[in-house]
Amino acid sequence: MNYRSRDRVARALAHQESDRIPFDAIGCGVAAESAELPADYREYVHSGEFRYLTFQPPAGDRRRFGPFLPGLPEGAKISYWGVGRVPITTPDGFHAGHTYWHPLAAVDTVQALRRYPFPKPNECPAKEVLTAAVATAKAQGFTVVGAMSQTILETAYVMRGIEQLFVDFYERPDYVEALFAILGEWRRFQARVLATAGVDVLRLGDDIATQESLMVGLDTYRHFIRPHHAATIAAARAVNPAIAVLYHSDGNLTPLLPDLVSIGVTAINPVQAECMDLREVKREFGRDLTLWGCMPVQSIYARGTAVDVLAHVRFLMEEIAPGGGFVAQFYNMLHTPRIRENVQTFFAAFHRMHRNEDHA
C-alpha cells in the first residue's frame, strides 16, 4: 500500500480535510519499529511524506576560514558561512548538540565585515541538479521542502556568538544591519532558486524563542529581522505565488505569530506543546497557519505512559486535525527509557488512523 500522497499534503496546507493526517519523518530520531506494523508502513514511518532539499555552497575549509577560527580542533566541521562546530554526544552515544567556533567573534566593525570571505553564489552547485532532484522527489510522491533554516538571526548568532550579537543590537546597530543585509541578500537568492526549481514549501526559520518568551523584543524583531524574512518570502512568491512558507523556531513562538502571518508565513513548526497552548493557537490562528509538529516530546513522549500517548492522539484528532491545517511531526527527541515504547504506541495508533480505524 502506498501511504504517501502529495494531494493529501496539499489539502492539509490549504486547510482542507483529507483521508489521513500527513506525517513528516524528519527529526524522529527514535526508530519506530514494531512487529505490529506492516513493512510498507514502517518504511513510511521512516521516510514520511516530505523530502527536504537545499541549495547552498559546499562546506567551508581551513584555508579560507582558519584565520577566523583560532583554536578549532582537528576534525571539526566548517559550514559554508565559516562556522566551526564539533558534535556533543551523551555518555550513551546520543547526539546532544554542538560546540561552536564563531568566525565573526573578532570581526566587530562594518569595514572588517566587508573583508570577511562570505560565500559567493557561483560556489553553489548547478541549478539543474536541484531541479532534477525536485522532480525525482515529486515523482516518488514526496512533497518537496526547500530548506533554508537559520535564515537571518540564527546564522548571525552562530557566526558572531549569541551573547555578542545581542549586545550588538544596542551597541553596534549599524554592524547588525550590515550583517543582516549580507545574509538577507543570500536568502533572497536561495529562495528564488528553490522556488524556480519547483519546491512545494519554503522552510525558513530562526530559533528566536525560549520556552518562556521571545529572545528578542518585538520592536527589535520588526526593525532588524522581519524586513529580511518578508523580503525572502516575497522573492519566492515572485516566482511562485502559491508556494507555502513554513517557519521553524523552537520555544514559545506565540507572541510572534501575528507578525509571521502578516508577512506571508503559512505554517509553523514545531509548535512546542510544553510552552504553546495548542488549543488556543488552533483557535486563533488555525485559519491562517498550518500547525506542523504538535508533539510534546519533552513530556508525554519522553516520560508519559501509553495512556497519556493515546489521550494526546485523541486530542490531536478531535481538536487539531479538524478543518485541515495539521502535519504530525516529532522534533528534538529526548532519549529516555520511555521514549521508544511511547513513540511505538503513537505509530500503532497512527496506523489505525491510516486504516480508518478508531484512533484511540
LINQUI-V209573 format. One record per backbone hydrogen bond with DSSP energy under -0.5 kcal/mol. NH is the residue of the N-H (numbers start at 1). CO is the residue of the C=O. If there is no record, write none. Layout:
nh co
NH CO
NH CO
//
This chain:
nh co
3 1
9 5
10 6
11 7
12 8
13 9
14 10
15 12
16 11
22 20
22 326
24 328
25 23
28 25
29 27
31 29
33 31
37 34
42 38
43 39
44 40
45 41
46 42
47 43
48 44
49 23
51 143
53 145
58 123
60 78
65 61
66 62
68 65
69 66
72 69
76 73
77 85
79 83
82 79
84 101
85 77
86 99
88 97
90 94
93 90
96 88
99 86
101 84
103 101
104 159
105 102
107 104
108 106
113 109
114 110
115 111
115 112
116 112
116 113
118 116
123 120
124 121
125 56
129 126
130 126
131 127
132 128
133 129
134 130
135 131
136 132
137 133
138 134
139 135
140 136
141 138
142 137
143 49
145 51
146 144
146 201
147 53
147 145
148 203
150 205
151 205
156 152
157 153
158 154
159 155
160 156
161 157
165 161
166 162
167 163
168 164
169 165
170 167
171 167
172 168
175 172
176 172
177 173
178 174
179 175
180 176
181 177
182 178
183 179
184 180
185 181
186 182
187 183
188 184
189 185
190 186
191 187
192 188
193 189
194 190
195 191
196 192
197 193
198 194
198 195
199 194
200 144
201 144
202 244
203 146
203 201
204 202
204 246
206 248
208 206
209 250
210 213
215 208
216 208
221 217
222 218
223 219
224 220
225 220
225 221
226 221
228 225
229 225
230 226
231 227
232 228
233 229
234 230
235 231
236 232
237 233
238 234
239 235
239 236
240 236
243 240
244 200
246 202
247 267
248 204
249 269
252 210
253 251
256 253
257 253
257 254
260 256
261 257
262 258
263 259
263 260
264 261
265 260
266 245
267 245
268 290
269 247
272 251
273 271
275 272
276 272
278 276
281 277
282 278
283 279
284 280
285 281
286 282
288 285
289 285
290 266
291 325
292 268
292 290
293 291
293 327
294 270
295 329
296 294
297 295
301 296
303 299
304 299
304 300
309 305
310 306
311 307
312 308
313 309
314 310
315 311
316 312
317 313
318 314
319 315
320 315
320 316
321 316
324 321
325 12
327 291
328 22
329 293
330 24
333 27
336 334
338 302
339 336
340 336
342 338
343 339
344 340
345 341
346 342
347 343
348 344
349 345
350 346
351 347
352 348
353 349
354 350
355 351
356 353
357 352
//
